[in-house]
Amino acid sequence: MSVIGSALGAGGGLPAADAAAGAFLPERARVAAAGWCGVLVGAAGTVAGVAALGGAGWSVFLPDVLPPVGVRLGVDALSGLFMAVAGVVVCAVSLYGIGYAGHGGEARGAQAALPVFAATLVLVPAAASVSTFLALWELMALTSLLLVLAEHRRRPEVAVAGQWYAVMTHLGLVALLVALSLFAAHAGGESFTDLRVAAGTLPPAVRDTVFLLALAAFGSKAGMAPLHAWLPRAHPEAPSNVSALMSAAMVNLGVYGLVRVGFDLLGGGPRWWWLLTLAVGALSAVYGILQAAVSHDLKRLLAYSTAENMGLVLVGTGAAGLFAASGRPALASLALAAALLHVVNHSAFKALLFCAAGSVLKATGLRDLDLLGGLRARMPVTAALFALGALGAVALPPGGGFVSEWLLFQSLIHGLSVPGVSTAVLLPVAVAAVALSAGLAAAVFVKALGVGFFARARSDGARRAAEAPPAMLAGMALLGVWCVALALVPQLLAEPLARAASAAGLDGGRAFAPDALRLRLAHFPALFSPLWVALALAVGVLAVSALARLAGRRRRRAAAVWDCGGGAPTPRMAYTATSFAEPLQRVFDDVLAPEHDLDITHTEESRYLVARARYATRVPDRVEHRLYTPVFTALERTGQRARKLAPGSAHVYLGYGFLGLVVLLAALAVSR
């Protein structure tokens, strides 16, 4: 058996062994067993993925596992990329989870579901048939739902988030089931090989329907607006280690499914497919980061940041399809390489950020940035690791996110030469959307880091905070090393990304040349050296710090700060996250549509004298508020009215059955 087969066999069997052991182990041992099982599952996925990226392939058919169709698994470089990313995330987050869940009294079912969920994250990209893919996809959805609901007994918000997640993820499953079943029916087989062979013979209407349904299903899983409504609800309410797995690994599989179906199985498509993908990606990026900018819940902020980054990945994916349809294979490979590299970078820094947020939540019991502060002194390692993750998220050098967004910019700018009115209009809009999201991301993470870690503590929970346990720090440190490696030497991924793009069906060659010190585009005149930029910035910071210290030693003297007669400043005088975001909220007031509430209490003696004034502002998710809430309200009213159809009379129910039979017979008669 090959390395890939052995690794996947070991990774697939570990959750069953953990579940069997967990049935008899006490809580402490059960948590450790689940954590170390997850570490081994992640290591197996990483080994299999790296082997596939190195050029190895593997496939197997197991007819007796899922009768009557059996299970088909196959791994190529595209599968390997997503398996390797998921494996590293699972490995680090599982190690983190040993410390995170060690004292929380977690339910036995949640601990049993965690390794199964981790295994599905690794195995979904290995599916090589429709039935296998759908079975693994649904298992991933069910186990993640159980994990989202793990703390539903403690907080009522968890149950609401679980309902949203269950509805949205299963609507996506229905769309995916219809798309792939329709594809398989016309192909005459359900293996991915059969689908590839039949793709060219599909009627145009069928191909368009399959792609649109796949875009909706996979886009929903990736957090694409307006199908993102589950994401800012489920991610904050799930345990933080589960949030990290969902945001850094599970959403990636939406991108994988779109690339696999759109490029590989369908063989590409007309330009309008990819223009639509590019447009919804740009919308998701801007809308997601705007919502993150006005959020003061730390985990909700990170969830909206995930929607923004997945939007950027969809921009790159749409641009790759557009360039391929326009006969520009080199540009298509560059755009897809940028999208896939951003998937890798986002997984690294977002897993780190969610784990750091979980450490803050564990230490303080708080997620509200307006109540945090002062954590840099009390949790210095966590603060440093959160800053490292934030550097990747803000797309500034020397962060890893800057490299992938720079590649995305290069592909879009060089793509302006592609002829077509729609291209001439939409590509500049996409460039502007990427630039706007990058600028707003900087403001978002300056707010999160500055208010949450560097400002003064605003609550007893923040003042009592202590550093995270060693297991949690070890998991975050592993993710931090990954972030640093991606930021300094991304050019080492040149060959793996080229193999992944080729496996997807884009044969434009390497997007950038492998070079030890520089990132040089292979087909276009552009050059960037992340390592030298990082060294120059480090030398500059050290030089400025040294000069400031030397100057301060000569002229420093102690003196009281002039306080205008107001006394020493208190935490109430400092900026909160809400006040920090208020200028941005004003600029984008028409888009965000904030809600304001002013409550004035007058004195008993006179209505002209104010005893107390309370002002509150709330920025709801406008898509949820304007799109989903009316639909759910209408469905609820319909359900209430439909109760009248069930009065409890057997005669009425017999009448319904007779009426249904008559309608069915009439329909059969007409159809003949």
KATABEL-V950138 format. One record per helix or strand of 2 or more residues. SS is the DSSP state (@ for helix, = for strand). FROM is the first residue (numbers start at 1). TO is the last residue. Records with the same first field share a line. If there is no record, write none. Layout:
BEGIN
SS=FROM-TO ; FROM-TO
END
This chain:
BEGIN
@=3-22 ; 27-53 ; 77-100 ; 108-126 ; 130-151 ; 156-187 ; 192-201 ; 204-221 ; 231-237 ; 240-250 ; 252-265 ; 271-293 ; 298-325 ; 329-364 ; 369-371 ; 375-378 ; 380-393 ; 400-417 ; 421-454 ; 460-463 ; 470-488 ; 490-503 ; 530-555 ; 571-573 ; 577-587 ; 589-592 ; 622-645 ; 650-671
==58-62 ; 71-75 ; 512-513 ; 519-521 ; 527-528 ; 595-602 ; 610-618
END
